């Protein structure tokens, strides 16, 4: 064998490597709250450094003639807070409207500068707790559905296994 073969066999492998699913870790209220606060801070920082083009921020993005704002949780920015629009309908998004992008940016900064201390003080705690409870209910419903599907599959397999025996 050559040095290259020896080196390859000592360091590398020809076998496939399967990791499997990562183990689920239950999220806590404190972690959810910290996530919302952190994402609000990141949004404020992104707005302060925004100079034009497309805005990339966890809770804000550019839209026609404005900057849309949605107070949410997690990577998908699931809405935590709903607002009433001009007609009285519930909406998850607000807009920082203005004639110029700079005016829109300043309004959005003003909102997050005022909202961040409120969020840190716990004004969204009840809503975050409700979201956590909804996650727990969804998880239990998913477990029940998986159990029911498994029972259905097992019931379908039983006659076939009996016929083979």
C-alpha positions as CSV (number, residue, x, y, z in Angstrom):
1,X,0.0,0.0,0.0
2,X,1.1,3.5,-0.7
3,X,1.3,6.3,1.9
4,X,-1.9,7.8,0.4
5,X,-3.8,4.6,0.9
6,X,-2.6,4.2,4.5
7,X,-3.5,7.8,5.2
8,X,-7.0,7.5,3.6
9,X,-7.7,4.3,5.6
10,X,-6.7,5.8,8.9
11,X,-8.7,9.0,8.5
12,X,-11.6,8.3,6.0
13,X,-14.2,5.6,5.6
14,X,-16.1,4.0,2.8
15,X,-19.2,3.4,5.1
16,X,-22.3,5.6,4.9
17,X,-22.8,7.7,8.0
18,X,-26.3,8.1,9.3
19,X,-27.0,10.5,12.1
20,X,-30.7,10.0,12.6
21,X,-33.1,12.5,13.9
22,X,-31.9,15.0,16.5
23,X,-33.3,14.4,19.9
24,X,-36.2,16.7,20.7
25,X,-35.6,19.2,23.5
26,X,-38.7,20.8,25.1
27,X,-38.6,24.5,24.9
28,X,-39.3,26.6,28.0
29,X,-41.1,29.9,28.4
30,X,-37.9,31.7,29.3
31,X,-36.2,30.5,26.0
32,X,-39.2,31.6,24.0
33,X,-39.2,35.0,25.7
34,X,-35.5,35.4,25.1
35,X,-35.9,34.5,21.5
36,X,-38.5,37.2,21.0
37,X,-36.4,39.9,22.7
38,X,-33.3,38.8,20.8
39,X,-35.1,39.0,17.5
40,X,-36.6,42.4,18.3
41,X,-33.1,43.7,19.1
42,X,-31.7,42.2,15.8
43,X,-34.5,43.9,13.9
44,X,-33.7,47.3,15.5
45,X,-30.0,46.8,14.7
46,X,-30.9,45.9,11.1
47,X,-33.1,49.0,10.8
48,X,-30.4,51.3,12.2
49,X,-27.9,50.0,9.7
50,X,-30.3,49.8,6.8
51,X,-29.3,52.1,3.9
52,X,-31.5,50.9,1.0
53,X,-32.5,47.9,-1.0
54,X,-34.1,44.9,0.5
55,X,-34.3,44.9,4.3
56,X,-33.3,41.6,6.0
57,X,-34.5,41.6,9.6
58,X,-36.3,39.0,11.7
59,X,-39.4,41.1,12.3
60,X,-39.4,43.7,9.5
61,X,-39.1,43.7,5.7
62,X,-39.6,46.1,2.9
63,X,-42.9,46.4,1.0
64,X,-44.1,48.9,-1.5
65,X,-44.1,52.4,0.0
66,X,-43.3,51.1,3.5
67,X,-41.7,48.7,5.9
68,X,-43.9,45.8,7.2
69,X,-43.5,44.9,10.8
70,X,-44.7,41.6,12.4
71,X,-44.0,40.8,16.1
72,X,-43.5,37.1,16.1
73,X,-41.6,34.1,17.5
74,X,-39.1,31.7,15.9
75,X,-37.6,31.4,12.5
76,X,-41.0,31.5,10.8
77,X,-41.9,34.6,12.8
78,X,-45.2,33.1,14.0
79,X,-47.4,36.1,15.0
80,X,-47.7,36.8,18.7
81,X,-49.6,40.0,18.4
82,X,-52.5,41.1,16.2
83,X,-53.6,44.6,15.4
84,X,-56.8,46.2,14.1
85,X,-56.5,47.6,10.6
86,X,-58.4,50.7,9.4
87,X,-61.6,48.7,8.8
88,X,-61.4,46.9,12.1
89,X,-60.2,43.5,10.9
90,X,-57.4,41.7,12.7
91,X,-54.0,41.7,11.0
92,X,-50.6,40.4,12.0
93,X,-48.7,43.1,10.2
94,X,-48.2,46.8,10.7
95,X,-46.6,49.2,8.2
96,X,-44.2,52.0,8.7
97,X,-45.4,54.1,5.7
98,X,-43.6,57.2,4.4
99,X,-42.8,59.1,1.2
100,X,-39.1,58.1,1.4
101,X,-37.4,54.9,2.5
102,X,-35.6,57.0,5.2
103,X,-38.9,58.3,6.6
104,X,-40.2,54.7,6.7
105,X,-36.9,53.5,8.3
106,X,-37.2,56.2,11.0
107,X,-40.8,55.3,11.8
108,X,-39.8,51.6,12.1
109,X,-36.9,52.5,14.4
110,X,-39.1,54.7,16.5
111,X,-41.6,51.8,16.9
112,X,-38.9,49.2,17.9
113,X,-37.1,51.7,20.2
114,X,-40.4,52.2,22.1
115,X,-41.6,48.6,21.8
116,X,-38.4,46.9,22.9
117,X,-38.5,48.1,26.6
118,X,-42.2,47.0,26.7
119,X,-41.3,43.5,25.4
120,X,-38.4,43.2,27.8
121,X,-40.7,44.3,30.7
122,X,-43.1,41.4,29.9
123,X,-45.9,43.0,27.9
124,X,-46.0,39.9,25.6
125,X,-45.5,37.3,28.4
126,X,-49.1,36.2,28.4
127,X,-49.2,35.8,24.6
128,X,-45.9,33.9,24.6
129,X,-47.3,31.5,27.3
130,X,-50.4,30.9,25.1
131,X,-48.1,30.1,22.2
132,X,-46.1,27.6,24.3
133,X,-49.4,26.0,25.4
134,X,-50.5,25.8,21.8
135,X,-47.2,24.1,20.9
136,X,-47.7,21.5,23.6
137,X,-51.3,20.8,22.4
138,X,-50.1,20.5,18.9
139,X,-47.4,18.0,20.0
140,X,-49.9,15.9,21.9
141,X,-52.3,15.9,18.9
142,X,-49.4,14.8,16.7
143,X,-48.5,12.0,19.1
144,X,-52.2,10.8,19.1
145,X,-52.4,11.0,15.3
146,X,-49.2,8.9,14.9
147,X,-50.5,6.3,17.4
148,X,-53.8,6.1,15.5
149,X,-52.0,5.8,12.1
150,X,-49.7,3.0,13.6
151,X,-52.7,1.2,14.9
152,X,-54.4,1.4,11.5
153,X,-51.3,0.1,9.7
154,X,-51.0,-2.7,12.3
155,X,-54.7,-3.6,11.8
156,X,-54.2,-3.8,8.0
157,X,-51.0,-6.0,8.4
158,X,-52.7,-8.5,10.7
159,X,-54.9,-10.2,8.1
160,X,-52.0,-10.5,5.7
161,X,-49.8,-12.0,8.3
162,X,-52.5,-14.5,9.3
163,X,-52.9,-15.5,5.7
164,X,-49.2,-16.1,5.2
165,X,-49.0,-18.3,8.4
